[in-house]
Amino acid sequence: MKYCRNCHILYSDEAAACPRCGVAAPEKEAAPEPEAQPDPGSVRRDWLYLVIGIPLFIAFSYLIVYLIKTIG
Ligand SMILES: [Zn+2]
């Protein structure tokens, strides 16, 4: 959706200008992507999350199944 600052309405993205007042929509300012600095520590951290997260998730799943079986 586009927003008209002139009459404060929202209108279709396909419209080049506001259907109400005809004021052209301001172009979306494309923010340049900041150059991502390769951080070797972040890759290692991702692996750590994976190594800890997956067994934790499996353990949690078993716990849920165990609880359901115990209650039911
Ligand atoms: Zn307008």
N, CA, C, O and the ligand as a Tripos MOL2 file, in Angstrom:
@<TRIPOS>MOLECULE
protein
  289   287    73     0     0
PROTEIN
NO_CHARGES

@<TRIPOS>ATOM
      1 N           0.8350   -1.1960    0.0000 N.3       1 MET1
      2 CA          0.0000    0.0000    0.0000 C.3       1 MET1
      3 C           0.8720    1.2500    0.0000 C.2       1 MET1
      4 O           1.9510    1.2920    0.5920 O.2       1 MET1
      5 N           0.3570    2.2670   -0.6910 N.am      2 LYS2
      6 CA          1.0320    3.5630   -0.6950 C.3       2 LYS2
      7 C           0.2320    4.5350    0.1540 C.2       2 LYS2
      8 O          -0.9770    4.3860    0.3330 O.2       2 LYS2
      9 N           0.9150    5.5090    0.6580 N.am      3 TYR3
     10 CA          0.2770    6.4740    1.5310 C.3       3 TYR3
     11 C           0.4100    7.8620    0.9340 C.2       3 TYR3
     12 O           1.4980    8.3010    0.5600 O.2       3 TYR3
     13 N          -0.7260    8.5420    0.8540 N.am      4 CYS4
     14 CA         -0.6890    9.9060    0.3430 C.3       4 CYS4
     15 C          -0.5360   10.8750    1.5030 C.2       4 CYS4
     16 O          -1.3630   10.9220    2.4130 O.2       4 CYS4
     17 N           0.5280   11.6380    1.4490 N.am      5 ARG5
     18 CA          0.7630   12.6040    2.5240 C.3       5 ARG5
     19 C          -0.1490   13.8070    2.3960 C.2       5 ARG5
     20 O          -0.3530   14.5570    3.3510 O.2       5 ARG5
     21 N          -0.6920   13.9800    1.2030 N.am      6 ASN6
     22 CA         -1.5450   15.1400    0.9590 C.3       6 ASN6
     23 C          -2.9260   14.9600    1.5760 C.2       6 ASN6
     24 O          -3.4190   15.8390    2.2830 O.2       6 ASN6
     25 N          -3.5470   13.8110    1.3020 N.am      7 CYS7
     26 CA         -4.8900   13.6080    1.8380 C.3       7 CYS7
     27 C          -4.9570   12.4430    2.8240 C.2       7 CYS7
     28 O          -6.0450   12.0340    3.2320 O.2       7 CYS7
     29 N          -3.8300   11.9250    3.1950 N.am      8 HIS8
     30 CA         -3.7390   10.9250    4.2660 C.3       8 HIS8
     31 C          -4.6240    9.7070    4.0180 C.2       8 HIS8
     32 O          -5.3780    9.2770    4.8910 O.2       8 HIS8
     33 N          -4.5160    9.1700    2.8240 N.am      9 ILE9
     34 CA         -5.2320    7.9290    2.5400 C.3       9 ILE9
     35 C          -4.2400    6.8960    2.0290 C.2       9 ILE9
     36 O          -3.1600    7.2300    1.5410 O.2       9 ILE9
     37 N          -4.6320    5.6350    2.1520 N.am     10 LEU10
     38 CA         -3.8330    4.5420    1.6100 C.3      10 LEU10
     39 C          -4.4500    4.1170    0.2930 C.2      10 LEU10
     40 O          -5.6720    4.0540    0.1640 O.2      10 LEU10
     41 N          -3.6090    3.8270   -0.6790 N.am     11 TYR11
     42 CA         -4.1280    3.3660   -1.9610 C.3      11 TYR11
     43 C          -3.1940    2.3340   -2.5620 C.2      11 TYR11
     44 O          -2.1070    2.0730   -2.0460 O.2      11 TYR11
     45 N          -3.6470    1.7490   -3.6740 N.am     12 SER12
     46 CA         -2.9630    0.6110   -4.2760 C.3      12 SER12
     47 C          -1.5280    0.9320   -4.6860 C.2      12 SER12
     48 O          -1.2050    2.0470   -5.0950 O.2      12 SER12
     49 N          -0.6790   -0.0920   -4.5600 N.am     13 ASP13
     50 CA          0.7130    0.0280   -4.9790 C.3      13 ASP13
     51 C           0.8440    0.2440   -6.4800 C.2      13 ASP13
     52 O           1.8000    0.8550   -6.9580 O.2      13 ASP13
     53 N          -0.1470   -0.2770   -7.2170 N.am     14 GLU14
     54 CA         -0.0710   -0.1780   -8.6730 C.3      14 GLU14
     55 C          -0.3140    1.2420   -9.1630 C.2      14 GLU14
     56 O           0.1430    1.6170  -10.2430 O.2      14 GLU14
     57 N          -1.0260    2.0240   -8.3800 N.am     15 ALA15
     58 CA         -1.3190    3.3980   -8.7750 C.3      15 ALA15
     59 C          -0.0560    4.2470   -8.6760 C.2      15 ALA15
     60 O           0.6590    4.2280   -7.6740 O.2      15 ALA15
     61 N           0.1930    4.9950   -9.7550 N.am     16 ALA16
     62 CA          1.3850    5.8480   -9.7700 C.3      16 ALA16
     63 C           1.1680    7.1000   -8.9510 C.2      16 ALA16
     64 O           2.1090    7.6890   -8.4200 O.2      16 ALA16
     65 N          -0.0900    7.4950   -8.8580 N.am     17 ALA17
     66 CA         -0.4050    8.7110   -8.1210 C.3      17 ALA17
     67 C          -1.6500    8.4880   -7.2820 C.2      17 ALA17
     68 O          -2.3970    7.5360   -7.5120 O.2      17 ALA17
     69 N          -1.8700    9.3370   -6.3390 N.am     18 CYS18
     70 CA         -3.0270    9.2480   -5.4600 C.3      18 CYS18
     71 C          -4.3110    9.3900   -6.2770 C.2      18 CYS18
     72 O          -4.4560   10.3620   -7.0190 O.2      18 CYS18
     73 N          -5.2510    8.4400   -6.1570 N.am     19 PRO19
     74 CA         -6.4870    8.5210   -6.9380 C.3      19 PRO19
     75 C          -7.3880    9.6860   -6.5010 C.2      19 PRO19
     76 O          -8.3170   10.0610   -7.2160 O.2      19 PRO19
     77 N          -7.1160   10.2300   -5.3690 N.am     20 ARG20
     78 CA         -7.9800   11.2870   -4.8350 C.3      20 ARG20
     79 C          -7.4830   12.6750   -5.2400 C.2      20 ARG20
     80 O          -8.2550   13.4950   -5.7370 O.2      20 ARG20
     81 N          -6.2010   12.9340   -5.0280 N.am     21 CYS21
     82 CA         -5.6960   14.2790   -5.2950 C.3      21 CYS21
     83 C          -4.7120   14.3050   -6.4600 C.2      21 CYS21
     84 O          -4.3700   15.3760   -6.9610 O.2      21 CYS21
     85 N          -4.2550   13.1300   -6.8930 N.am     22 GLY22
     86 CA         -3.3710   13.0840   -8.0450 C.3      22 GLY22
     87 C          -1.9150   13.3620   -7.7500 C.2      22 GLY22
     88 O          -1.0970   13.4420   -8.6660 O.2      22 GLY22
     89 N          -1.5880   13.5070   -6.4910 N.am     23 VAL23
     90 CA         -0.1860   13.7300   -6.1220 C.3      23 VAL23
     91 C           0.5680   12.4200   -6.2950 C.2      23 VAL23
     92 O           0.1430   11.3750   -5.8010 O.2      23 VAL23
     93 N           1.6840   12.4870   -6.9960 N.am     24 ALA24
     94 CA          2.4770   11.2980   -7.2510 C.3      24 ALA24
     95 C           3.0220   10.7310   -5.9490 C.2      24 ALA24
     96 O           3.4100   11.4550   -5.0320 O.2      24 ALA24
     97 N           3.0340    9.4060   -5.9120 N.am     25 ALA25
     98 CA          3.5390    8.7420   -4.7150 C.3      25 ALA25
     99 C           5.0440    8.9200   -4.6220 C.2      25 ALA25
    100 O           5.7420    8.8190   -5.6310 O.2      25 ALA25
    101 N           5.5430    9.1800   -3.4460 N.am     26 PRO26
    102 CA          7.0010    9.2750   -3.2990 C.3      26 PRO26
    103 C           7.6380    7.9040   -3.5100 C.2      26 PRO26
    104 O           7.1530    6.8860   -3.0150 O.2      26 PRO26
    105 N           8.7130    7.9090   -4.2430 N.am     27 GLU27
    106 CA          9.4110    6.6480   -4.5080 C.3      27 GLU27
    107 C           9.9640    6.0890   -3.2020 C.2      27 GLU27
    108 O          10.4690    6.8070   -2.3390 O.2      27 GLU27
    109 N           9.8420    4.7980   -3.1100 N.am     28 LYS28
    110 CA         10.3950    4.1540   -1.9220 C.3      28 LYS28
    111 C          11.9120    4.2670   -1.9440 C.2      28 LYS28
    112 O          12.5690    3.8830   -2.9110 O.2      28 LYS28
    113 N          12.4400    4.7930   -0.8720 N.am     29 GLU29
    114 CA         13.8910    4.9460   -0.7970 C.3      29 GLU29
    115 C          14.5170    3.5870   -0.5210 C.2      29 GLU29
    116 O          14.3390    2.9980    0.5450 O.2      29 GLU29
    117 N          15.2480    3.1170   -1.5050 N.am     30 ALA30
    118 CA         15.9110    1.8260   -1.3640 C.3      30 ALA30
    119 C          17.1750    1.9910   -0.5280 C.2      30 ALA30
    120 O          18.1660    2.5690   -0.9730 O.2      30 ALA30
    121 N          17.1140    1.4820    0.6640 N.am     31 ALA31
    122 CA         18.2820    1.5780    1.5410 C.3      31 ALA31
    123 C          19.3480    0.6050    1.0650 C.2      31 ALA31
    124 O          19.0730   -0.5860    0.9230 O.2      31 ALA31
    125 N          20.5500    1.0860    0.8170 N.am     32 PRO32
    126 CA         21.6040    0.1780    0.3680 C.3      32 PRO32
    127 C          21.9590   -0.8280    1.4490 C.2      32 PRO32
    128 O          22.0970   -0.5010    2.6280 O.2      32 PRO32
    129 N          22.1010   -2.0680    0.9940 N.am     33 GLU33
    130 CA         22.4400   -3.1280    1.9420 C.3      33 GLU33
    131 C          23.8140   -2.8630    2.5460 C.2      33 GLU33
    132 O          24.7840   -2.6620    1.8160 O.2      33 GLU33
    133 N          23.8980   -2.8630    3.8430 N.am     34 PRO34
    134 CA         25.2210   -2.6770    4.4500 C.3      34 PRO34
    135 C          26.1130   -3.8870    4.1890 C.2      34 PRO34
    136 O          25.7050   -5.0410    4.3130 O.2      34 PRO34
    137 N          27.3270   -3.5690    3.8280 N.am     35 GLU35
    138 CA         28.2760   -4.6510    3.5180 C.3      35 GLU35
    139 C          28.4790   -5.5240    4.7600 C.2      35 GLU35
    140 O          28.9900   -5.0740    5.7850 O.2      35 GLU35
    141 N          28.0650   -6.7720    4.6310 N.am     36 ALA36
    142 CA         28.1480   -7.6700    5.7810 C.3      36 ALA36
    143 C          29.5830   -8.1290    5.9790 C.2      36 ALA36
    144 O          30.1940   -8.7370    5.1000 O.2      36 ALA36
    145 N          30.0880   -7.8270    7.1360 N.am     37 GLN37
    146 CA         31.4460   -8.2560    7.4510 C.3      37 GLN37
    147 C          31.4150   -9.7230    7.8690 C.2      37 GLN37
    148 O          30.6770  -10.0900    8.7830 O.2      37 GLN37
    149 N          32.2010  -10.5540    7.2160 N.am     38 PRO38
    150 CA         32.2220  -11.9670    7.6050 C.3      38 PRO38
    151 C          32.7960  -12.1240    9.0080 C.2      38 PRO38
    152 O          33.9440  -11.7770    9.2840 O.2      38 PRO38
    153 N          31.9580  -12.6570    9.8710 N.am     39 ASP39
    154 CA         32.3590  -12.8330   11.2580 C.3      39 ASP39
    155 C          32.5440  -14.3210   11.5300 C.2      39 ASP39
    156 O          31.5580  -15.0540   11.6090 O.2      39 ASP39
    157 N          33.7640  -14.7750   11.6720 N.am     40 PRO40
    158 CA         33.9860  -16.2120   11.9000 C.3      40 PRO40
    159 C          33.3470  -16.7000   13.1930 C.2      40 PRO40
    160 O          33.0080  -17.8770   13.3160 O.2      40 PRO40
    161 N          33.1840  -15.8070   14.1490 N.am     41 GLY41
    162 CA         32.5840  -16.1900   15.4220 C.3      41 GLY41
    163 C          31.1160  -16.5250   15.2800 C.2      41 GLY41
    164 O          30.6080  -17.4000   15.9810 O.2      41 GLY41
    165 N          30.4120  -15.8240   14.3620 N.am     42 SER42
    166 CA         28.9760  -16.0340   14.2240 C.3      42 SER42
    167 C          28.6850  -17.4150   13.6580 C.2      42 SER42
    168 O          27.6950  -18.0430   14.0330 O.2      42 SER42
    169 N          29.5440  -17.8960   12.7530 N.am     43 VAL43
    170 CA         29.3640  -19.2300   12.1630 C.3      43 VAL43
    171 C          29.4940  -20.2790   13.2560 C.2      43 VAL43
    172 O          28.7060  -21.2220   13.3260 O.2      43 VAL43
    173 N          30.4950  -20.1050   14.1050 N.am     44 ARG44
    174 CA         30.7100  -21.0480   15.1960 C.3      44 ARG44
    175 C          29.5240  -21.0150   16.1630 C.2      44 ARG44
    176 O          29.1140  -22.0450   16.7000 O.2      44 ARG44
    177 N          28.9820  -19.8130   16.3710 N.am     45 ARG45
    178 CA         27.8430  -19.6590   17.2800 C.3      45 ARG45
    179 C          26.6290  -20.3710   16.6990 C.2      45 ARG45
    180 O          25.8630  -20.9990   17.4290 O.2      45 ARG45
    181 N          26.4500  -20.2710   15.3490 N.am     46 ASP46
    182 CA         25.3350  -20.9370   14.6900 C.3      46 ASP46
    183 C          25.4200  -22.4430   14.9080 C.2      46 ASP46
    184 O          24.4170  -23.0980   15.1880 O.2      46 ASP46
    185 N          26.6100  -22.9740   14.7790 N.am     47 TRP47
    186 CA         26.8160  -24.4090   14.9690 C.3      47 TRP47
    187 C          26.4890  -24.8170   16.4010 C.2      47 TRP47
    188 O          25.9030  -25.8710   16.6500 O.2      47 TRP47
    189 N          26.8830  -23.9590   17.3270 N.am     48 LEU48
    190 CA         26.6300  -24.2310   18.7380 C.3      48 LEU48
    191 C          25.1310  -24.2970   18.9950 C.2      48 LEU48
    192 O          24.6460  -25.1780   19.7050 O.2      48 LEU48
    193 N          24.3970  -23.3390   18.3990 N.am     49 TYR49
    194 CA         22.9440  -23.3310   18.5650 C.3      49 TYR49
    195 C          22.3350  -24.6040   17.9780 C.2      49 TYR49
    196 O          21.4090  -25.1840   18.5440 O.2      49 TYR49
    197 N          22.8680  -25.0220   16.8420 N.am     50 LEU50
    198 CA         22.3580  -26.2160   16.1630 C.3      50 LEU50
    199 C          22.6340  -27.4610   17.0050 C.2      50 LEU50
    200 O          21.7620  -28.3100   17.1900 O.2      50 LEU50
    201 N          23.8580  -27.5480   17.5070 N.am     51 VAL51
    202 CA         24.2880  -28.7220   18.2800 C.3      51 VAL51
    203 C          23.5020  -28.8150   19.5840 C.2      51 VAL51
    204 O          23.1670  -29.9100   20.0340 O.2      51 VAL51
    205 N          23.2130  -27.6780   20.1810 N.am     52 ILE52
    206 CA         22.4570  -27.6770   21.4340 C.3      52 ILE52
    207 C          20.9610  -27.7400   21.1470 C.2      52 ILE52
    208 O          20.2150  -28.4280   21.8430 O.2      52 ILE52
    209 N          20.5350  -27.0250   20.1310 N.am     53 GLY53
    210 CA         19.1140  -26.8870   19.8500 C.3      53 GLY53
    211 C          18.4330  -28.1580   19.4020 C.2      53 GLY53
    212 O          17.3280  -28.4480   19.8590 O.2      53 GLY53
    213 N          19.0580  -28.9320   18.5180 N.am     54 ILE54
    214 CA         18.4160  -30.1370   17.9710 C.3      54 ILE54
    215 C          18.1940  -31.1940   19.0520 C.2      54 ILE54
    216 O          17.0700  -31.6790   19.1850 O.2      54 ILE54
    217 N          19.2180  -31.5800   19.8370 N.am     55 PRO55
    218 CA         18.9510  -32.5480   20.9120 C.3      55 PRO55
    219 C          17.9250  -32.0400   21.9130 C.2      55 PRO55
    220 O          17.1160  -32.8080   22.4350 O.2      55 PRO55
    221 N          17.9680  -30.7450   22.1740 N.am     56 LEU56
    222 CA         17.0090  -30.1410   23.1030 C.3      56 LEU56
    223 C          15.5990  -30.2750   22.5500 C.2      56 LEU56
    224 O          14.6600  -30.5790   23.2870 O.2      56 LEU56
    225 N          15.4550  -30.0440   21.2470 N.am     57 PHE57
    226 CA         14.1540  -30.1470   20.5900 C.3      57 PHE57
    227 C          13.6460  -31.5880   20.6280 C.2      57 PHE57
    228 O          12.4680  -31.8340   20.8880 O.2      57 PHE57
    229 N          14.5530  -32.5420   20.3660 N.am     58 ILE58
    230 CA         14.1790  -33.9620   20.3860 C.3      58 ILE58
    231 C          13.7840  -34.3650   21.8070 C.2      58 ILE58
    232 O          12.7800  -35.0470   22.0110 O.2      58 ILE58
    233 N          14.5710  -33.9440   22.7730 N.am     59 ALA59
    234 CA         14.2800  -34.2520   24.1660 C.3      59 ALA59
    235 C          12.9280  -33.6770   24.5700 C.2      59 ALA59
    236 O          12.1510  -34.3160   25.2800 O.2      59 ALA59
    237 N          12.6680  -32.4910   24.1160 N.am     60 PHE60
    238 CA         11.4060  -31.8210   24.4330 C.3      60 PHE60
    239 C          10.2380  -32.5780   23.8070 C.2      60 PHE60
    240 O           9.1910  -32.7470   24.4330 O.2      60 PHE60
    241 N          10.4270  -33.0350   22.5610 N.am     61 SER61
    242 CA          9.3900  -33.8000   21.8750 C.3      61 SER61
    243 C           9.0860  -35.0870   22.6370 C.2      61 SER61
    244 O           7.9250  -35.4590   22.8120 O.2      61 SER61
    245 N          10.1530  -35.7670   23.0900 N.am     62 TYR62
    246 CA          9.9660  -37.0040   23.8530 C.3      62 TYR62
    247 C           9.2310  -36.7290   25.1600 C.2      62 TYR62
    248 O           8.3900  -37.5110   25.6050 O.2      62 TYR62
    249 N           9.5760  -35.6040   25.7530 N.am     63 LEU63
    250 CA          8.9390  -35.2070   27.0140 C.3      63 LEU63
    251 C           7.4430  -35.0100   26.8090 C.2      63 LEU63
    252 O           6.6330  -35.4390   27.6310 O.2      63 LEU63
    253 N           7.0810  -34.3570   25.7060 N.am     64 ILE64
    254 CA          5.6700  -34.1040   25.3920 C.3      64 ILE64
    255 C           4.9430  -35.4380   25.2000 C.2      64 ILE64
    256 O           3.8540  -35.6470   25.7350 O.2      64 ILE64
    257 N           5.5690  -36.3410   24.4220 N.am     65 VAL65
    258 CA          4.9710  -37.6530   24.1550 C.3      65 VAL65
    259 C           4.8260  -38.4260   25.4590 C.2      65 VAL65
    260 O           3.8000  -39.0620   25.7030 O.2      65 VAL65
    261 N           5.8500  -38.3680   26.2860 N.am     66 TYR66
    262 CA          5.8340  -39.0510   27.5780 C.3      66 TYR66
    263 C           4.7030  -38.5190   28.4560 C.2      66 TYR66
    264 O           3.9740  -39.2830   29.0900 O.2      66 TYR66
    265 N           4.5740  -37.2090   28.4780 N.am     67 LEU67
    266 CA          3.5290  -36.5860   29.2990 C.3      67 LEU67
    267 C           2.1460  -36.9800   28.8020 C.2      67 LEU67
    268 O           1.2550  -37.2760   29.5990 O.2      67 LEU67
    269 N           1.9680  -36.9840   27.4840 N.am     68 ILE68
    270 CA          0.6650  -37.3580   26.9020 C.3      68 ILE68
    271 C           0.3370  -38.8090   27.2600 C.2      68 ILE68
    272 O          -0.7980  -39.1210   27.6200 O.2      68 ILE68
    273 N           1.3230  -39.6860   27.1610 N.am     69 LYS69
    274 CA          1.1120  -41.1090   27.4610 C.3      69 LYS69
    275 C           0.8050  -41.2920   28.9500 C.2      69 LYS69
    276 O          -0.0330  -42.1080   29.3320 O.2      69 LYS69
    277 N           1.5090  -40.5060   29.7850 N.am     70 THR70
    278 CA          1.3120  -40.6110   31.2250 C.3      70 THR70
    279 C          -0.0670  -40.1430   31.6330 C.2      70 THR70
    280 O          -0.7320  -40.7730   32.4550 O.2      70 THR70
    281 N          -0.4940  -39.0330   31.0540 N.am     71 ILE71
    282 CA         -1.8030  -38.4710   31.4100 C.3      71 ILE71
    283 C          -2.9170  -39.3270   30.8080 C.2      71 ILE71
    284 O          -3.8800  -39.6920   31.4830 O.2      71 ILE71
    285 N          -2.7550  -39.6410   29.5050 N.am     72 GLY72
    286 CA         -3.8060  -40.3700   28.8020 C.3      72 GLY72
    287 C          -3.8550  -41.7460   29.2190 C.2      72 GLY72
    288 O          -4.6850  -42.5110   28.7270 O.2      72 GLY72
    289 ZN         -3.9110   12.2540   -2.1400 Zn       73 ZN73
@<TRIPOS>BOND
     1     1     2 1
     2     2     3 1
     3     3     4 2
     4     3     5 am
     5     5     6 1
     6     6     7 1
     7     7     8 2
     8     7     9 am
     9     9    10 1
    10    10    11 1
    11    11    12 2
    12    11    13 am
    13    13    14 1
    14    14    15 1
    15    15    16 2
    16    15    17 am
    17    17    18 1
    18    18    19 1
    19    19    20 2
    20    19    21 am
    21    21    22 1
    22    22    23 1
    23    23    24 2
    24    23    25 am
    25    25    26 1
    26    26    27 1
    27    27    28 2
    28    27    29 am
    29    29    30 1
    30    30    31 1
    31    31    32 2
    32    31    33 am
    33    33    34 1
    34    34    35 1
    35    35    36 2
    36    35    37 am
    37    37    38 1
    38    38    39 1
    39    39    40 2
    40    39    41 am
    41    41    42 1
    42    42    43 1
    43    43    44 2
    44    43    45 am
    45    45    46 1
    46    46    47 1
    47    47    48 2
    48    47    49 am
    49    49    50 1
    50    50    51 1
    51    51    52 2
    52    51    53 am
    53    53    54 1
    54    54    55 1
    55    55    56 2
    56    55    57 am
    57    57    58 1
    58    58    59 1
    59    59    60 2
    60    59    61 am
    61    61    62 1
    62    62    63 1
    63    63    64 2
    64    63    65 am
    65    65    66 1
    66    66    67 1
    67    67    68 2
    68    67    69 am
    69    69    70 1
    70    70    71 1
    71    71    72 2
    72    71    73 am
    73    73    74 1
    74    74    75 1
    75    75    76 2
    76    75    77 am
    77    77    78 1
    78    78    79 1
    79    79    80 2
    80    79    81 am
    81    81    82 1
    82    82    83 1
    83    83    84 2
    84    83    85 am
    85    85    86 1
    86    86    87 1
    87    87    88 2
    88    87    89 am
    89    89    90 1
    90    90    91 1
    91    91    92 2
    92    91    93 am
    93    93    94 1
    94    94    95 1
    95    95    96 2
    96    95    97 am
    97    97    98 1
    98    98    99 1
    99    99   100 2
   100    99   101 am
   101   101   102 1
   102   102   103 1
   103   103   104 2
   104   103   105 am
   105   105   106 1
   106   106   107 1
   107   107   108 2
   108   107   109 am
   109   109   110 1
   110   110   111 1
   111   111   112 2
   112   111   113 am
   113   113   114 1
   114   114   115 1
   115   115   116 2
   116   115   117 am
   117   117   118 1
   118   118   119 1
   119   119   120 2
   120   119   121 am
   121   121   122 1
   122   122   123 1
   123   123   124 2
   124   123   125 am
   125   125   126 1
   126   126   127 1
   127   127   128 2
   128   127   129 am
   129   129   130 1
   130   130   131 1
   131   131   132 2
   132   131   133 am
   133   133   134 1
   134   134   135 1
   135   135   136 2
   136   135   137 am
   137   137   138 1
   138   138   139 1
   139   139   140 2
   140   139   141 am
   141   141   142 1
   142   142   143 1
   143   143   144 2
   144   143   145 am
   145   145   146 1
   146   146   147 1
   147   147   148 2
   148   147   149 am
   149   149   150 1
   150   150   151 1
   151   151   152 2
   152   151   153 am
   153   153   154 1
   154   154   155 1
   155   155   156 2
   156   155   157 am
   157   157   158 1
   158   158   159 1
   159   159   160 2
   160   159   161 am
   161   161   162 1
   162   162   163 1
   163   163   164 2
   164   163   165 am
   165   165   166 1
   166   166   167 1
   167   167   168 2
   168   167   169 am
   169   169   170 1
   170   170   171 1
   171   171   172 2
   172   171   173 am
   173   173   174 1
   174   174   175 1
   175   175   176 2
   176   175   177 am
   177   177   178 1
   178   178   179 1
   179   179   180 2
   180   179   181 am
   181   181   182 1
   182   182   183 1
   183   183   184 2
   184   183   185 am
   185   185   186 1
   186   186   187 1
   187   187   188 2
   188   187   189 am
   189   189   190 1
   190   190   191 1
   191   191   192 2
   192   191   193 am
   193   193   194 1
   194   194   195 1
   195   195   196 2
   196   195   197 am
   197   197   198 1
   198   198   199 1
   199   199   200 2
   200   199   201 am
   201   201   202 1
   202   202   203 1
   203   203   204 2
   204   203   205 am
   205   205   206 1
   206   206   207 1
   207   207   208 2
   208   207   209 am
   209   209   210 1
   210   210   211 1
   211   211   212 2
   212   211   213 am
   213   213   214 1
   214   214   215 1
   215   215   216 2
   216   215   217 am
   217   217   218 1
   218   218   219 1
   219   219   220 2
   220   219   221 am
   221   221   222 1
   222   222   223 1
   223   223   224 2
   224   223   225 am
   225   225   226 1
   226   226   227 1
   227   227   228 2
   228   227   229 am
   229   229   230 1
   230   230   231 1
   231   231   232 2
   232   231   233 am
   233   233   234 1
   234   234   235 1
   235   235   236 2
   236   235   237 am
   237   237   238 1
   238   238   239 1
   239   239   240 2
   240   239   241 am
   241   241   242 1
   242   242   243 1
   243   243   244 2
   244   243   245 am
   245   245   246 1
   246   246   247 1
   247   247   248 2
   248   247   249 am
   249   249   250 1
   250   250   251 1
   251   251   252 2
   252   251   253 am
   253   253   254 1
   254   254   255 1
   255   255   256 2
   256   255   257 am
   257   257   258 1
   258   258   259 1
   259   259   260 2
   260   259   261 am
   261   261   262 1
   262   262   263 1
   263   263   264 2
   264   263   265 am
   265   265   266 1
   266   266   267 1
   267   267   268 2
   268   267   269 am
   269   269   270 1
   270   270   271 1
   271   271   272 2
   272   271   273 am
   273   273   274 1
   274   274   275 1
   275   275   276 2
   276   275   277 am
   277   277   278 1
   278   278   279 1
   279   279   280 2
   280   279   281 am
   281   281   282 1
   282   282   283 1
   283   283   284 2
   284   283   285 am
   285   285   286 1
   286   286   287 1
   287   287   288 2
@<TRIPOS>SUBSTRUCTURE
     1 MET1         2 RESIDUE 1 A MET
     2 LYS2         6 RESIDUE 1 A LYS
     3 TYR3        10 RESIDUE 1 A TYR
     4 CYS4        14 RESIDUE 1 A CYS
     5 ARG5        18 RESIDUE 1 A ARG
     6 ASN6        22 RESIDUE 1 A ASN
     7 CYS7        26 RESIDUE 1 A CYS
     8 HIS8        30 RESIDUE 1 A HIS
     9 ILE9        34 RESIDUE 1 A ILE
    10 LEU10       38 RESIDUE 1 A LEU
    11 TYR11       42 RESIDUE 1 A TYR
    12 SER12       46 RESIDUE 1 A SER
    13 ASP13       50 RESIDUE 1 A ASP
    14 GLU14       54 RESIDUE 1 A GLU
    15 ALA15       58 RESIDUE 1 A ALA
    16 ALA16       62 RESIDUE 1 A ALA
    17 ALA17       66 RESIDUE 1 A ALA
    18 CYS18       70 RESIDUE 1 A CYS
    19 PRO19       74 RESIDUE 1 A PRO
    20 ARG20       78 RESIDUE 1 A ARG
    21 CYS21       82 RESIDUE 1 A CYS
    22 GLY22       86 RESIDUE 1 A GLY
    23 VAL23       90 RESIDUE 1 A VAL
    24 ALA24       94 RESIDUE 1 A ALA
    25 ALA25       98 RESIDUE 1 A ALA
    26 PRO26      102 RESIDUE 1 A PRO
    27 GLU27      106 RESIDUE 1 A GLU
    28 LYS28      110 RESIDUE 1 A LYS
    29 GLU29      114 RESIDUE 1 A GLU
    30 ALA30      118 RESIDUE 1 A ALA
    31 ALA31      122 RESIDUE 1 A ALA
    32 PRO32      126 RESIDUE 1 A PRO
    33 GLU33      130 RESIDUE 1 A GLU
    34 PRO34      134 RESIDUE 1 A PRO
    35 GLU35      138 RESIDUE 1 A GLU
    36 ALA36      142 RESIDUE 1 A ALA
    37 GLN37      146 RESIDUE 1 A GLN
    38 PRO38      150 RESIDUE 1 A PRO
    39 ASP39      154 RESIDUE 1 A ASP
    40 PRO40      158 RESIDUE 1 A PRO
    41 GLY41      162 RESIDUE 1 A GLY
    42 SER42      166 RESIDUE 1 A SER
    43 VAL43      170 RESIDUE 1 A VAL
    44 ARG44      174 RESIDUE 1 A ARG
    45 ARG45      178 RESIDUE 1 A ARG
    46 ASP46      182 RESIDUE 1 A ASP
    47 TRP47      186 RESIDUE 1 A TRP
    48 LEU48      190 RESIDUE 1 A LEU
    49 TYR49      194 RESIDUE 1 A TYR
    50 LEU50      198 RESIDUE 1 A LEU
    51 VAL51      202 RESIDUE 1 A VAL
    52 ILE52      206 RESIDUE 1 A ILE
    53 GLY53      210 RESIDUE 1 A GLY
    54 ILE54      214 RESIDUE 1 A ILE
    55 PRO55      218 RESIDUE 1 A PRO
    56 LEU56      222 RESIDUE 1 A LEU
    57 PHE57      226 RESIDUE 1 A PHE
    58 ILE58      230 RESIDUE 1 A ILE
    59 ALA59      234 RESIDUE 1 A ALA
    60 PHE60      238 RESIDUE 1 A PHE
    61 SER61      242 RESIDUE 1 A SER
    62 TYR62      246 RESIDUE 1 A TYR
    63 LEU63      250 RESIDUE 1 A LEU
    64 ILE64      254 RESIDUE 1 A ILE
    65 VAL65      258 RESIDUE 1 A VAL
    66 TYR66      262 RESIDUE 1 A TYR
    67 LEU67      266 RESIDUE 1 A LEU
    68 ILE68      270 RESIDUE 1 A ILE
    69 LYS69      274 RESIDUE 1 A LYS
    70 THR70      278 RESIDUE 1 A THR
    71 ILE71      282 RESIDUE 1 A ILE
    72 GLY72      286 RESIDUE 1 A GLY
    73 ZN73       289 GROUP 0 **** ****
